[in-house]
Structure formats: structure tokens, C-alpha cells
Amino acid sequence: MPKVLTLAVSQSRTLQTTAATLASLSETAYHAAHAGVHLLLFPEAYLGGYPRTCSFGASVGSRTDIGREQFLHYFHSAVDLGDTPRGAGQDWVDRRLDVANGKGYRGDGTRERLEQVAKDTGVFLVVGLVERSGGSLYCAVVYVCPREGCLGKRRKVMPTGSERLIWAQGSPSTLKAIATDIVGVKLTLAAAICWENYMPLLRFSLYSQNVNLYLAPTADARETWLPLMQTIACEGRAVVLSANQCVRRKNLPSWITGEEETKGGEGDADGMKSYTDKETGRRASLVTKTEDNHEITWPAPDSGLSSKLTPTENKTTNGTSPLHLSTIPADDEAVQNPNAFQAETPDNHVLALPSSDTSKNQSSASTTQENNADNNFVSRGGSCIISPTGSILAGPLWDVEDGRLLTATIDFEDCERGRLDLDVAGSYGRNDSFELRVAGLDISPPP
């Protein structure tokens, strides 16, 4: 008799707050339940967020105050599941850890919220998240059963590149596979997060546990990701689910983009940002952008004076204004702007100021470029579902945001059919000659 389940991956993006993202997760889970989905995978760092493009003000030998402020925002966005920094393992799963006086649970309630969503929808949830424990952050995955609640949690053992600045290393003991059954279909499932999938020994530790559902939440949106997922499915004779976020630049958190700090105030004329001397209240300079998106700072004329001048007026001669304005001689009509102004400082330095029309044109071009940049994808997604023989069952899904589901109905007996000619941890593994040991983990198949 076929052992069939409907599985799904959600190409969901992190929203501006963790509360909003949790609400979106719940909505997606309900939608999946109505579609007959039994198990649903969310992307890496879905709760808490993947801080794409953010440097956190760090370079070799230096960190900035702005970067520390960004980390503060990120730290507060992470979720607290009530685990210890070392990782309490089964004691955390079984709720054997101490609870503070007056509280009914450890952490911030996120675990309980996920368990309630799974229970209400009947969907087994596998959620990528950023976990806060003590003073450190961990990239993690939690497995949430509709009947039994959280069955396990694992933390990424090797953050990639700049992730190592913000995420601590998880314990290899959390690579323990989870044995469960869904509507009578026995599953052994485990997750490898993002570039952990490029670690051959880590993959083998999961194959050795006889995993038939291999979960790969990721932040890798390159086209090279899909063939890696196909290789893992074929190599492990397992169903592979991979979920990634699809994100436009405009949807990055404001604490990453600095949008709140850099936007010009209301009333800035001609698309130029103004900067005012805080002590005198006097506008000190104007900033505009060229078509190439370069910023130019212009000395700002006195507001009263500039309002009286026109492009045809002669230079002021009373010497009392800090800037004297005149038209620029148009020696070459093809390149000179007859409406441009020449600004002479008290030190007799001459600067060219754009006219109102020129500034508006520059502002329009700059605005168009900024809008185009805001709509660019910083992650294109690429979520997919792969069969145990490496064929693509769904996806890859590119350039689609906001909770799109990929689904596939799979007969898990295909995993066993594939073992006819390949079992990399058994008949094809030469266990008499090669051996893998993982600190703190028994990699034998679970009972």
C-alpha cells in the first residue's frame, strides 16, 4: 500500500516585526491545511530574520556604534524558546527545565504559539528561526508536531561567512534525526541549514540515521543550489524540501537600510536634502544626486536672498550675503545650462549651483533610480521539492514573494525503492573500512 503524504514549502519573507511574521506564519499554515498539506517547511531564519546586506559596522579590527545599534535591533527580533546557551536537548523538549516564578513557561511564548498553530491546523511545522539564548544568537530549526508539540530543535553548527559575527555555533548533538509518523506514514526527518549542506560529513551523519525526509531551509538563492538539492536527494535516497525567502530591497528592515535616518524631511525643495545648523537654525547646505547616483553637497543660499534671485539677475554687490549669485556665461550652448547659477563664497571661490529646473530633473532621475533599486531582489527565492531519485517535483520558484506554497504529493516507498542500488550509509558505504563519529551524537537510525 502506498505511503503517501502531501508536503509543502513556503517561500515566505520575514516581515518588519516578529509578531507580524508569526501572524503570517499562522495564516500560511491555515492555508496549507486547507490545501491538504501534512508537513510544511519555512525558510532559514524566517522568525527573527536573515539580515541580508547588513555589515553590522564590522571590519577586521573595528566595529562601529551604528553596527552595535543594528545588532541591538536584530537581537530583539530574535525569539526566545526557553533553551539554555549550551542546549538542553531532550530536557528542553520534555519541559524539564526550571521555570521562573509566576510564569507558566520558559522563554517568550514563541514555542507555545507554534505548538498552538500546529495543533489548530493539523500541519506538522518545520520552522527556521533565529534563537536568542543568554547573550548569543543561534540560527535554528524547530520541529513542531500537531499532536505532541515540539519534538526537537537543532542549531546551525557552522554559520557561513559574515554570519559568524552574529550567530554562535550550535552543538553537533542537535543533528539528531526525529522519528515520527503522519497519518500512518513513518518518517525519519532531519534538517541541514543552508551551507551545512556543503559539509559532506554532516550530510553523511544524517544519511546514517536513515533519514527519508531531508529538510534544507536556506538563504542561498543562487542557481547552483538546485543541483545540490538534487544531488542530496539522489545520494541519500530521501525526499528533499528546500525553502528560501524571496525579498526585494524595499522590504528589508529599516534598521538595515537606514531609511529613517537618510530620508530628507518634508518640504525639501527640488529633491535636495537639506542640513541645518542646529545652533543657528540656518540651512547650511543642500545635497542632490547626479544621474549616476553620486551625492553633491552645495552651499545653501540665504533663504530670503535666493527667493528674490532669478537666473537673469546680476551678482549681488553689497557683500553682506555669504553667497553672491550670478548667471554662468554660456560659452557653449550645447553643454552650458543657461539657468545654472554661479555661487561665489566670501573667499572668492566659485561654485556652480543647479537651477530649480536642473535640480528637479536630477531629482526625477534620482528618484527613478532609487525606485528601481528598491524593487530589486536581494534574494530571488528558489524553493524546491526533490524526489528520492533526484527529479524535480516542484520549483524552483523564482521572484515570487509573500507566502507562496509549493506542494507535492509523494509516496515515501520511493525512498525504499531507491535503496535497490544505493544506500550510502549501508550497503554502499563500506562500514568495515570507513567510520564517522559525531561528538555527542549517536548516528545510528532512531528506533
C-alpha positions in Angstrom: 0.0 0.0 0.0 1.5 3.4 -1.0 2.7 5.6 1.9 1.6 9.0 0.5 1.9 12.4 2.1 1.4 15.9 0.7 4.3 18.2 1.6 4.9 21.9 1.1 7.5 24.6 1.3 6.6 28.2 2.0 8.5 30.9 0.2 7.7 33.4 2.9 9.7 36.5 3.8 10.2 37.9 7.3 8.0 40.9 8.0 9.0 44.1 9.8 8.2 42.7 13.3 8.4 39.2 14.8 4.8 39.5 15.9 3.7 40.2 12.3 5.8 37.3 11.0 4.3 34.9 13.5 0.8 36.1 12.4 1.8 35.5 8.7 3.1 32.0 9.6 -0.2 31.2 11.2 -2.1 32.3 8.1 0.2 30.3 5.8 -0.3 27.2 8.0 -4.1 27.6 7.8 -3.9 28.0 4.0 -1.7 24.8 3.8 -4.2 22.9 5.9 -7.0 23.8 3.6 -4.8 22.5 0.7 -4.4 19.2 2.4 -0.8 19.6 3.4 0.6 17.3 6.1 4.0 18.9 6.6 5.2 22.5 5.9 8.7 23.9 5.8 9.6 27.6 6.3 12.9 29.2 5.3 16.1 29.7 7.2 15.8 32.5 9.9 12.2 33.1 9.0 11.4 34.1 12.5 13.9 36.8 13.6 15.1 37.4 10.0 18.0 36.9 7.8 19.9 40.3 7.9 20.9 40.3 4.3 23.2 43.1 3.1 23.9 44.2 6.7 27.5 44.5 7.7 26.8 45.4 11.4 29.5 48.1 11.1 32.2 45.4 11.3 35.6 45.2 9.6 38.8 43.5 10.7 39.9 45.2 13.9 37.0 47.6 14.0 33.3 47.8 15.0 31.1 50.9 14.8 28.4 52.3 17.1 25.9 52.2 14.3 26.7 48.5 13.8 26.1 47.8 17.5 22.8 49.6 17.3 21.8 47.4 14.3 22.8 44.3 16.3 20.6 45.5 19.2 17.6 45.7 16.8 18.4 42.2 15.5 18.9 40.8 19.0 15.4 42.0 20.0 13.9 40.5 16.8 15.1 37.0 17.7 12.9 34.6 19.6 13.5 33.1 23.0 12.4 29.4 23.1 13.5 28.9 26.7 16.5 26.8 25.9 20.0 27.2 27.5 23.0 28.5 25.7 24.6 25.1 25.8 21.5 23.5 24.6 19.4 21.3 27.0 18.4 18.7 24.3 15.7 16.3 25.5 15.3 18.2 28.8 14.1 21.2 26.7 11.9 19.0 24.6 10.3 17.4 27.6 10.0 20.7 29.5 12.1 19.6 32.4 14.0 22.9 32.7 13.2 25.3 35.6 10.5 28.0 35.1 10.7 31.4 36.6 8.3 32.1 39.5 4.9 33.3 38.3 5.4 32.1 34.7 3.9 29.0 33.1 6.6 28.6 30.5 10.2 29.4 29.7 11.1 31.9 27.0 8.9 34.5 25.3 6.0 32.2 24.4 7.1 31.6 20.8 7.3 27.9 21.3 3.8 27.8 22.7 2.5 29.9 19.8 4.0 27.5 17.3 2.6 24.5 19.1 -0.8 26.0 19.1 -0.7 26.8 15.4 0.3 23.2 14.6 -2.4 21.8 16.8 -5.1 24.1 15.4 -4.2 23.4 11.7 -3.1 19.8 12.0 0.0 20.6 10.0 3.5 19.4 11.1 5.6 22.6 11.1 9.3 22.9 10.5 10.4 26.5 11.1 13.7 28.2 10.5 14.3 30.9 13.1 16.9 33.0 15.0 17.0 31.9 18.6 18.1 34.1 21.4 19.7 32.3 24.4 21.7 34.1 27.1 23.7 36.7 25.2 24.1 34.9 21.9 22.0 34.2 18.8 21.7 30.9 17.1 20.3 30.0 13.7 18.0 27.1 14.4 15.2 24.9 13.2 12.3 23.6 15.3 10.2 20.6 14.6 6.6 21.0 15.8 4.1 18.1 15.8 0.3 18.8 15.8 -0.2 16.1 18.5 2.9 16.2 20.7 4.2 19.8 20.3 8.0 20.4 19.8 9.7 17.1 19.1 13.2 18.6 18.7 15.3 21.6 17.8 18.7 22.0 16.2 21.2 24.8 15.9 23.4 25.5 12.9 26.8 24.1 13.7 28.7 26.3 11.2 27.4 29.8 10.3 28.7 30.9 6.9 30.9 33.9 6.2 29.7 37.0 8.0 27.0 35.0 9.8 29.8 34.0 12.2 29.8 37.6 13.6 26.2 37.4 14.7 25.4 33.7 15.2 27.1 31.4 17.6 27.9 27.8 16.7 25.4 25.1 17.7 26.2 21.7 19.1 26.6 18.8 16.7 24.5 16.8 19.1 21.4 18.7 17.7 21.9 16.9 14.4 19.7 14.1 15.9 17.0 12.9 13.5 13.4 12.9 14.5 11.3 9.8 14.2 7.5 10.4 13.9 4.5 9.2 11.9 2.0 11.3 10.0 -1.3 9.6 9.1 0.4 6.2 9.4 3.5 7.1 7.3 6.7 6.6 9.3 9.1 9.5 8.8 12.7 10.0 9.9 13.3 13.6 9.3 16.2 16.0 9.9 17.4 19.4 8.8 20.7 20.7 7.4 20.6 24.5 7.3 21.9 26.4 4.2 25.6 25.8 3.6 25.7 23.0 6.1 24.6 21.1 3.0 28.1 21.7 1.6 29.6 19.7 4.5 29.9 16.1 3.3 30.4 14.6 6.8 27.4 16.5 8.2 25.3 15.2 5.3 26.6 11.7 6.0 25.6 12.0 9.7 22.0 12.4 8.5 22.2 9.6 5.9 23.5 7.3 8.7 20.3 7.9 10.7 18.3 6.6 7.7 16.6 9.9 7.1 13.8 9.7 4.4 12.7 13.4 4.7 15.7 15.7 4.4 14.9 19.4 5.1 17.1 22.2 3.8 15.9 25.7 4.8 18.3 28.1 3.2 19.3 31.7 2.3 21.1 30.7 -0.8 19.3 32.0 -3.9 21.9 31.1 -6.5 21.1 28.8 -9.4 23.8 26.3 -8.1 21.5 25.5 -5.1 19.1 23.4 -7.1 21.6 20.8 -8.4 23.0 20.5 -4.8 19.5 19.6 -3.6 19.1 17.1 -6.4 22.5 15.5 -5.5 21.5 15.2 -1.8 18.1 13.6 -2.7 19.8 11.1 -5.1 22.7 10.5 -2.7 20.5 9.9 0.4 17.6 8.4 -1.4 15.4 10.9 0.5 12.7 13.4 -0.3 14.3 16.9 -0.1 12.4 20.1 0.8 14.2 23.4 0.5 12.6 26.8 1.4 14.1 30.2 0.8 12.9 33.7 1.3 12.2 36.0 -1.7 12.9 39.6 -0.7 13.0 42.9 -2.5 15.4 45.6 -1.2 12.5 47.8 -0.2 11.3 45.1 2.2 14.5 44.9 4.2 14.1 46.1 7.8 14.5 49.9 8.2 17.4 49.3 10.7 19.3 47.6 7.9 18.6 50.1 5.1 18.9 53.2 7.4 15.9 54.6 5.6 14.6 56.5 8.6 17.9 58.3 9.1 18.6 59.2 5.5 15.3 60.3 4.1 15.0 64.1 3.6 12.4 65.9 5.6 9.1 67.2 4.2 9.5 70.5 2.3 12.9 69.8 0.9 12.7 71.6 -2.4 13.7 70.3 -5.8 14.5 66.8 -4.5 17.5 68.1 -2.4 18.0 67.0 1.2 18.7 70.0 3.5 21.0 70.1 6.5 20.5 72.7 9.1 22.9 74.2 11.7 21.3 73.1 15.0 22.6 76.1 16.9 21.6 78.9 14.5 18.7 77.1 12.7 20.3 78.3 9.4 20.3 75.9 6.4 24.0 75.2 5.9 24.0 73.1 2.7 22.0 71.3 0.1 22.6 67.7 -1.2 21.5 66.5 -4.6 22.2 63.4 -6.6 23.5 63.1 -10.1 22.1 60.7 -12.7 24.9 58.3 -11.7 23.6 58.4 -8.1 26.6 60.4 -6.8 25.8 62.9 -4.0 26.9 66.5 -4.4 26.8 68.9 -1.5 26.0 72.6 -2.4 26.4 75.6 -0.1 22.9 76.8 0.5 22.0 80.4 -0.2 20.2 82.5 2.3 16.5 81.7 2.0 15.5 85.3 1.7 18.1 86.1 -0.9 17.6 83.0 -3.0 13.9 83.6 -3.2 14.4 87.0 -4.8 17.0 86.0 -7.4 16.3 84.8 -10.9 18.6 83.3 -13.5 18.8 86.7 -15.3 19.8 88.8 -12.3 23.3 90.1 -11.9 25.6 89.3 -9.0 24.8 90.9 -5.7 27.4 93.5 -4.8 26.6 94.6 -1.3 29.0 91.9 0.1 26.7 91.3 3.1 25.5 87.9 1.9 27.7 84.9 2.4 27.0 83.9 -1.2 26.8 86.1 -4.3 24.9 84.7 -7.2 25.3 85.3 -10.9 24.4 83.6 -14.1 27.1 81.4 -15.7 28.2 82.6 -19.1 27.0 80.2 -21.7 30.1 79.9 -23.9 28.9 76.6 -25.3 25.2 76.5 -25.6 25.3 72.7 -26.1 26.8 72.0 -22.7 26.1 75.0 -20.6 22.9 75.3 -18.7 21.7 78.9 -19.1 19.6 78.6 -16.0 22.5 77.5 -13.8 23.9 79.8 -11.1 27.4 80.6 -10.1 28.0 80.9 -6.4 30.9 83.0 -5.1 31.9 82.4 -1.5 33.4 85.2 0.8 36.8 83.6 0.0 36.2 84.2 -3.7 35.8 80.6 -4.5 33.3 80.0 -7.3 30.8 77.1 -7.2 28.1 76.1 -9.7 24.7 75.7 -8.2 21.9 73.9 -10.2 18.9 75.9 -11.1 15.5 74.9 -9.9 14.7 73.1 -13.2 18.0 71.3 -13.2 17.5 70.1 -9.7 14.1 68.9 -10.5 15.4 66.9 -13.4 18.2 65.4 -11.3 15.7 64.7 -8.6 13.4 62.9 -11.0 16.3 60.8 -12.4 17.5 60.0 -8.8 14.0 59.1 -7.7 13.6 56.7 -10.6 16.9 55.0 -9.9 16.1 54.7 -6.2 12.7 53.2 -7.0 14.3 50.7 -9.4 16.9 49.8 -6.7 14.2 49.4 -4.1 12.4 46.9 -6.3 15.5 44.8 -7.0 15.6 41.4 -5.4 18.2 40.8 -2.8 17.1 37.2 -2.7 15.2 35.6 -5.5 14.0 32.6 -3.7 14.4 29.3 -5.5 12.4 27.0 -3.2 12.0 23.4 -4.4 10.9 19.9 -3.7 13.0 16.9 -5.0 12.2 13.2 -5.3 14.4 10.4 -3.8 15.9 9.8 -7.3 16.8 13.5 -7.8 14.0 14.6 -10.1 12.3 18.0 -9.5 8.8 17.6 -8.2 8.1 21.4 -7.7 10.0 24.6 -8.3 12.4 26.1 -8.3 10.3 29.2 -7.5 11.9 32.5 -8.5 10.9 36.1 -7.9 7.7 35.3 -6.0 7.2 36.8 -2.6 4.8 36.6 0.3 3.9 33.1 1.3 3.7 31.2 -2.0 3.4 27.5 -1.4 5.0 24.8 -3.4 3.4 21.4 -2.8 4.0 17.8 -3.9 2.3 14.5 -3.1 4.9 11.8 -2.5 4.9 8.1 -2.0 7.6 7.5 0.7 8.1 3.9 -0.5 10.1 5.5 -3.3 12.8 6.0 -0.8 13.0 2.3 -0.2 12.8 1.5 -3.9 15.8 3.7 -4.4 17.9 1.6 -2.0 18.0 -1.2 -4.6 21.2 0.2 -6.0 22.3 2.9 -3.5 22.5 3.1 0.3 25.5 5.3 1.1 25.3 4.6 4.8 24.8 0.9 4.5 25.4 -1.5 1.6 27.2 1.2 -0.4 29.1 2.6 2.5 31.8 0.0 3.3 31.3 0.5 7.0 34.1 -2.1 7.6 36.6 0.4 6.1 35.1 3.9 6.8 33.7 5.2 10.0 32.2 8.6 11.1 31.8 9.7 14.7 30.0 12.8 15.8 30.6 14.3 19.2 27.7 13.9 21.5 25.5 12.1 18.9 24.6 8.5 18.1 24.2 8.4 14.4 22.5 5.0 14.3 18.9 5.1 12.9 16.4 6.0 15.6 14.0 3.3 16.8 
